[in-house]
Amino acid sequence: MRVSEFWTAVADEFGEPYGRVLVSDQVLDSVGSLTATQALSRGVPARQVWTALCDAMDVPQERRYGVGQREPKKL
């Protein structure tokens, strides 16, 4: 997962205004007690941050895989 895909996933799952607040306020224990924004800025992989955020917010497994991925290119 790229960082851009992370931000798309956040917007898709949590909505634009709430998602931006969530990533800057919610402390995620599994990434060193950092917020998602802090973890990303310190080089924690986006997929790991996404998983930690989903765990903290009880996002069901079926809504985690593939969220935030871009649509495939049409040939």
C-alpha positions as protocol buffer text, in pm:
chain_id: "A"
residue {
  index: 1
  type: MET
  ca { x: 0 y: 0 z: 0 }
}
residue {
  index: 2
  type: ARG
  ca { x: 131 y: 340 z: -96 }
}
residue {
  index: 3
  type: VAL
  ca { x: 76 y: 646 z: 120 }
}
residue {
  index: 4
  type: SER
  ca { x: -165 y: 785 z: -140 }
}
residue {
  index: 5
  type: GLU
  ca { x: -363 y: 460 z: -120 }
}
residue {
  index: 6
  type: PHE
  ca { x: -365 y: 493 z: 260 }
}
residue {
  index: 7
  type: TRP
  ca { x: -528 y: 836 z: 234 }
}
residue {
  index: 8
  type: THR
  ca { x: -783 y: 704 z: -15 }
}
residue {
  index: 9
  type: ALA
  ca { x: -862 y: 415 z: 220 }
}
residue {
  index: 10
  type: VAL
  ca { x: -907 y: 654 z: 513 }
}
residue {
  index: 11
  type: ALA
  ca { x: -1146 y: 872 z: 313 }
}
residue {
  index: 12
  type: ASP
  ca { x: -1339 y: 568 z: 183 }
}
residue {
  index: 13
  type: GLU
  ca { x: -1378 y: 405 z: 524 }
}
residue {
  index: 14
  type: PHE
  ca { x: -1417 y: 699 z: 760 }
}
residue {
  index: 15
  type: GLY
  ca { x: -1523 y: 989 z: 541 }
}
residue {
  index: 16
  type: GLU
  ca { x: -1322 y: 1297 z: 451 }
}
residue {
  index: 17
  type: PRO
  ca { x: -1354 y: 1525 z: 752 }
}
residue {
  index: 18
  type: TYR
  ca { x: -1361 y: 1253 z: 1020 }
}
residue {
  index: 19
  type: GLY
  ca { x: -1082 y: 1050 z: 864 }
}
residue {
  index: 20
  type: ARG
  ca { x: -840 y: 1344 z: 866 }
}
residue {
  index: 21
  type: VAL
  ca { x: -913 y: 1411 z: 1234 }
}
residue {
  index: 22
  type: LEU
  ca { x: -886 y: 1042 z: 1320 }
}
residue {
  index: 23
  type: VAL
  ca { x: -539 y: 995 z: 1172 }
}
residue {
  index: 24
  type: SER
  ca { x: -405 y: 1294 z: 1362 }
}
residue {
  index: 25
  type: ASP
  ca { x: -573 y: 1219 z: 1698 }
}
residue {
  index: 26
  type: GLN
  ca { x: -611 y: 840 z: 1740 }
}
residue {
  index: 27
  type: VAL
  ca { x: -304 y: 690 z: 1912 }
}
residue {
  index: 28
  type: LEU
  ca { x: -219 y: 348 z: 1772 }
}
residue {
  index: 29
  type: ASP
  ca { x: -44 y: 119 z: 2021 }
}
residue {
  index: 30
  type: SER
  ca { x: 76 y: -128 z: 1758 }
}
residue {
  index: 31
  type: VAL
  ca { x: 288 y: 136 z: 1582 }
}
residue {
  index: 32
  type: GLY
  ca { x: 468 y: 260 z: 1890 }
}
residue {
  index: 33
  type: SER
  ca { x: 187 y: 463 z: 2049 }
}
residue {
  index: 34
  type: LEU
  ca { x: 193 y: 712 z: 1762 }
}
residue {
  index: 35
  type: THR
  ca { x: -89 y: 861 z: 1561 }
}
residue {
  index: 36
  type: ALA
  ca { x: -121 y: 745 z: 1202 }
}
residue {
  index: 37
  type: THR
  ca { x: 20 y: 1076 z: 1080 }
}
residue {
  index: 38
  type: GLN
  ca { x: 321 y: 1049 z: 1311 }
}
residue {
  index: 39
  type: ALA
  ca { x: 381 y: 686 z: 1215 }
}
residue {
  index: 40
  type: LEU
  ca { x: 375 y: 765 z: 843 }
}
residue {
  index: 41
  type: SER
  ca { x: 612 y: 1057 z: 889 }
}
residue {
  index: 42
  type: ARG
  ca { x: 854 y: 829 z: 1077 }
}
residue {
  index: 43
  type: GLY
  ca { x: 861 y: 577 z: 796 }
}
residue {
  index: 44
  type: VAL
  ca { x: 622 y: 310 z: 922 }
}
residue {
  index: 45
  type: PRO
  ca { x: 483 y: 134 z: 612 }
}
residue {
  index: 46
  type: ALA
  ca { x: 140 y: 261 z: 509 }
}
residue {
  index: 47
  type: ARG
  ca { x: -11 y: -92 z: 512 }
}
residue {
  index: 48
  type: GLN
  ca { x: 104 y: -141 z: 873 }
}
residue {
  index: 49
  type: VAL
  ca { x: -47 y: 194 z: 974 }
}
residue {
  index: 50
  type: TRP
  ca { x: -371 y: 110 z: 791 }
}
residue {
  index: 51
  type: THR
  ca { x: -393 y: -225 z: 970 }
}
residue {
  index: 52
  type: ALA
  ca { x: -326 y: -61 z: 1307 }
}
residue {
  index: 53
  type: LEU
  ca { x: -594 y: 201 z: 1240 }
}
residue {
  index: 54
  type: CYS
  ca { x: -844 y: -65 z: 1135 }
}
residue {
  index: 55
  type: ASP
  ca { x: -767 y: -267 z: 1449 }
}
residue {
  index: 56
  type: ALA
  ca { x: -812 y: 37 z: 1673 }
}
residue {
  index: 57
  type: MET
  ca { x: -1141 y: 131 z: 1508 }
}
residue {
  index: 58
  type: ASP
  ca { x: -1280 y: -226 z: 1484 }
}
residue {
  index: 59
  type: VAL
  ca { x: -1310 y: -216 z: 1106 }
}
residue {
  index: 60
  type: PRO
  ca { x: -1433 y: -560 z: 991 }
}
residue {
  index: 61
  type: GLN
  ca { x: -1185 y: -774 z: 795 }
}
residue {
  index: 62
  type: GLU
  ca { x: -1404 y: -772 z: 484 }
}
residue {
  index: 63
  type: ARG
  ca { x: -1366 y: -393 z: 456 }
}
residue {
  index: 64
  type: ARG
  ca { x: -987 y: -389 z: 498 }
}
residue {
  index: 65
  type: TYR
  ca { x: -849 y: -573 z: 199 }
}
residue {
  index: 66
  type: GLY
  ca { x: -812 y: -368 z: -113 }
}
residue {
  index: 67
  type: VAL
  ca { x: -956 y: -50 z: 32 }
}
residue {
  index: 68
  type: GLY
  ca { x: -771 y: 250 z: -102 }
}
residue {
  index: 69
  type: GLN
  ca { x: -638 y: 79 z: -411 }
}
residue {
  index: 70
  type: ARG
  ca { x: -673 y: 261 z: -735 }
}
residue {
  index: 71
  type: GLU
  ca { x: -902 y: 138 z: -1007 }
}
residue {
  index: 72
  type: PRO
  ca { x: -717 y: -73 z: -1265 }
}
residue {
  index: 73
  type: LYS
  ca { x: -616 y: 105 z: -1583 }
}
residue {
  index: 74
  type: LYS
  ca { x: -840 y: 40 z: -1880 }
}
residue {
  index: 75
  type: LEU
  ca { x: -659 y: -66 z: -2192 }
}
